[in-house]
Amino acid sequence: MSSGSHHRTASRRYLDDDFFRPILARAAELRVPIYLHPTPPPPAVIEASYLGNYPPEVAQAFATSGWGWHIETATHVLRIVLSGVFDRFPDLQLVVGHMGEGLSFMMPRFEQVMSRVVQLQRPVGEYFRTNLHYTFAAFNWTPTFLNLLLQVGVERILFATDHPYGSMETARAFLDRLPVAPADRERIAQHNAERLLGLGT
């Protein structure tokens, strides 16, 4: 079993940058998933988008766990899709947290608009359903889960707690009350991760 994790670096490079091509190629070859984790936006982005007529502590929360972490990570994913990374490395798997960082809500609109202009090898929406997995990561809200489930299917969703920010008890209680069949609950809790990480093989 192995996996990798990526935060945006001090150089402000995204994974669609050719700098990361050897790493992505190796991850795809080894079938090692990469977890794309949020990090604070660059200072210029914070200044342009998140500072405003409110106290600094409000701007800090707005730029990070209240909004910015998730939107900036979703933008990172979209750059990876649009740049053809998954066409070059069709076996590459990324994992994103927080029920997809808002991607599932915007997915139909993104597919509708971008399919008119991109020149990718597959339909835009297919990449979200074949090259990405999505974790709970403390987003324990049933409507958010159901939206993601409808967009990507149960096989792409993974149980996660977002420790130390989220608790195992809360995540487990959320898992137990999900309106899904017992077999699908088992997929989310265990079997999807086993398949993705090559556990028990």
C-alpha positions as CSV (number, residue, x, y, z in Angstrom):
1,M,0.0,0.0,0.0
2,S,1.2,3.5,-0.8
3,S,-0.1,6.9,-1.5
4,G,1.1,10.5,-1.9
5,S,-0.1,13.9,-0.8
6,H,0.3,17.3,-2.5
7,H,-0.1,20.8,-1.2
8,R,0.6,23.8,-3.4
9,T,4.2,24.6,-2.9
10,A,6.0,27.9,-2.1
11,S,6.7,28.2,-5.8
12,R,2.9,28.4,-6.4
13,R,3.0,25.6,-9.0
14,Y,-0.1,23.5,-9.8
15,L,0.1,19.8,-10.7
16,D,-0.6,20.6,-14.3
17,D,2.8,22.3,-14.5
18,D,5.3,20.2,-16.5
19,F,7.6,20.3,-13.5
20,F,5.5,17.6,-11.9
21,R,5.2,15.4,-15.0
22,P,7.8,12.8,-13.8
23,I,6.0,12.5,-10.5
24,L,2.6,12.0,-12.1
25,A,4.0,9.5,-14.5
26,R,5.5,7.5,-11.7
27,A,2.4,7.7,-9.6
28,A,0.3,6.4,-12.6
29,E,2.8,3.7,-13.3
30,L,2.7,2.5,-9.7
31,R,-1.0,3.1,-9.4
32,V,-0.4,5.2,-6.3
33,P,-3.1,7.8,-5.7
34,I,-2.2,11.4,-4.9
35,Y,-4.3,13.2,-2.2
36,L,-4.7,16.9,-3.2
37,H,-5.0,18.7,0.1
38,P,-6.0,22.3,0.6
39,T,-3.5,25.0,1.6
40,P,-3.9,28.8,2.1
41,P,-4.2,30.7,-1.2
42,P,-1.1,32.8,-2.3
43,P,-0.9,36.2,-0.6
44,A,-1.8,38.0,-3.9
45,V,-5.0,35.9,-4.2
46,I,-5.9,36.6,-0.5
47,E,-5.4,40.3,-1.1
48,A,-7.5,40.3,-4.3
49,S,-10.3,38.0,-3.2
50,Y,-10.5,37.6,0.5
51,L,-9.6,40.9,2.2
52,G,-12.5,43.2,2.7
53,N,-14.5,45.4,5.0
54,Y,-14.4,43.0,7.9
55,P,-11.9,42.1,10.7
56,P,-8.6,40.2,9.9
57,E,-9.9,37.1,11.6
58,V,-12.9,37.1,9.3
59,A,-10.7,37.4,6.3
60,Q,-8.4,34.6,7.6
61,A,-11.4,32.2,8.0
62,F,-12.8,33.3,4.6
63,A,-9.5,32.6,2.9
64,T,-9.0,29.2,4.5
65,S,-11.5,26.7,6.0
66,G,-14.6,28.9,5.5
67,W,-14.2,29.1,1.7
68,G,-10.8,29.7,0.1
69,W,-9.2,26.3,0.9
70,H,-12.1,24.5,-0.9
71,I,-12.5,26.8,-3.9
72,E,-8.8,27.0,-4.6
73,T,-8.4,23.3,-4.4
74,A,-11.4,22.8,-6.7
75,T,-9.7,25.2,-9.2
76,H,-6.5,23.1,-8.9
77,V,-8.5,20.0,-9.9
78,L,-10.1,21.7,-12.8
79,R,-6.7,22.9,-14.1
80,I,-5.5,19.3,-14.0
81,V,-8.5,18.1,-16.0
82,L,-8.4,20.9,-18.6
83,S,-4.7,20.6,-19.2
84,G,-5.0,17.0,-20.3
85,V,-3.0,15.5,-17.4
86,F,-5.4,12.5,-17.3
87,D,-5.1,12.0,-21.1
88,R,-1.4,11.7,-20.6
89,F,-1.7,9.5,-17.6
90,P,-5.1,7.7,-17.8
91,D,-4.2,5.5,-14.8
92,L,-3.5,8.5,-12.5
93,Q,-5.9,8.7,-9.5
94,L,-6.4,11.9,-7.4
95,V,-8.2,12.0,-4.1
96,V,-9.9,15.3,-2.9
97,G,-11.5,15.8,0.4
98,H,-14.4,17.7,1.9
99,M,-17.0,15.9,-0.4
100,G,-15.2,17.1,-3.5
101,E,-14.4,20.7,-2.5
102,G,-17.6,21.9,-4.1
103,L,-16.9,20.3,-7.4
104,S,-20.1,18.2,-7.5
105,F,-22.4,21.2,-7.3
106,M,-20.7,22.9,-10.2
107,M,-20.0,19.8,-12.2
108,P,-23.0,19.9,-14.6
109,R,-22.3,23.6,-15.4
110,F,-18.6,23.0,-15.9
111,E,-19.3,20.1,-18.3
112,Q,-21.9,22.1,-20.2
113,V,-19.6,25.1,-20.8
114,M,-16.2,23.5,-21.1
115,S,-17.2,20.7,-23.4
116,R,-17.7,23.4,-26.1
117,V,-14.1,24.5,-26.1
118,V,-11.8,21.8,-24.8
119,Q,-10.1,19.3,-27.0
120,L,-9.7,16.4,-24.6
121,Q,-9.7,12.7,-25.4
122,R,-12.8,11.9,-23.3
123,P,-15.9,13.9,-22.3
124,V,-15.1,16.4,-19.6
125,G,-17.3,14.8,-17.0
126,E,-15.8,11.4,-17.4
127,Y,-12.6,12.5,-15.7
128,F,-14.5,13.3,-12.5
129,R,-15.9,9.8,-12.5
130,T,-12.8,7.8,-13.5
131,N,-9.7,9.6,-12.2
132,L,-10.9,11.2,-8.9
133,H,-12.0,9.9,-5.6
134,Y,-13.7,12.0,-2.9
135,T,-13.6,11.8,0.9
136,F,-16.0,13.0,3.6
137,A,-13.2,14.8,5.5
138,A,-15.6,16.4,8.1
139,F,-18.2,17.4,5.6
140,N,-20.9,15.4,7.4
141,W,-24.0,16.8,5.7
142,T,-26.4,14.6,4.0
143,P,-27.5,17.0,1.1
144,T,-23.8,17.5,0.2
145,F,-23.2,13.8,0.2
146,L,-26.3,13.1,-1.9
147,N,-25.2,15.6,-4.5
148,L,-21.8,14.0,-4.8
149,L,-23.3,10.5,-4.9
150,L,-25.6,11.5,-7.8
151,Q,-22.7,13.1,-9.7
152,V,-20.0,10.5,-9.3
153,G,-21.5,7.2,-8.0
154,V,-20.9,5.4,-4.7
155,E,-17.7,3.7,-6.0
156,R,-15.8,7.0,-5.9
157,I,-16.6,8.1,-2.3
158,L,-14.4,7.3,0.7
159,F,-14.9,7.5,4.4
160,A,-12.6,10.0,6.2
161,T,-12.6,12.0,9.4
162,D,-10.3,15.0,8.7
163,H,-8.4,14.4,11.9
164,P,-7.7,16.4,14.1
165,Y,-10.3,18.8,12.8
166,G,-13.1,16.2,12.6
167,S,-13.8,13.3,15.0
168,M,-14.1,9.6,14.3
169,E,-17.3,9.5,16.4
170,T,-19.0,12.2,14.3
171,A,-17.8,10.8,11.0
172,R,-18.9,7.3,12.0
173,A,-22.4,8.5,13.1
174,F,-22.8,10.3,9.8
175,L,-21.8,7.1,7.9
176,D,-24.3,5.1,9.9
177,R,-27.2,7.3,9.1
178,L,-26.5,7.8,5.3
179,P,-29.6,7.0,3.2
180,V,-27.8,4.2,1.3
181,A,-28.0,0.4,1.0
182,P,-25.9,-1.6,3.5
183,A,-23.7,-2.8,0.6
184,D,-23.0,0.8,-0.5
185,R,-22.2,1.8,3.1
186,E,-19.6,-1.0,3.2
187,R,-18.2,0.3,-0.1
188,I,-17.8,3.8,1.3
189,A,-16.4,2.6,4.7
190,Q,-14.0,0.0,3.4
191,H,-14.1,-1.6,0.0
192,N,-13.5,1.5,-2.2
193,A,-10.4,2.4,-0.2
194,E,-9.2,-1.2,-0.4
195,R,-9.5,-1.1,-4.2
196,L,-7.9,2.3,-4.6
197,L,-5.0,1.5,-2.3
198,G,-4.5,-2.1,-3.3
199,L,-5.1,-3.4,0.2
200,G,-5.3,-7.1,0.6
201,T,-4.0,-7.9,-2.9
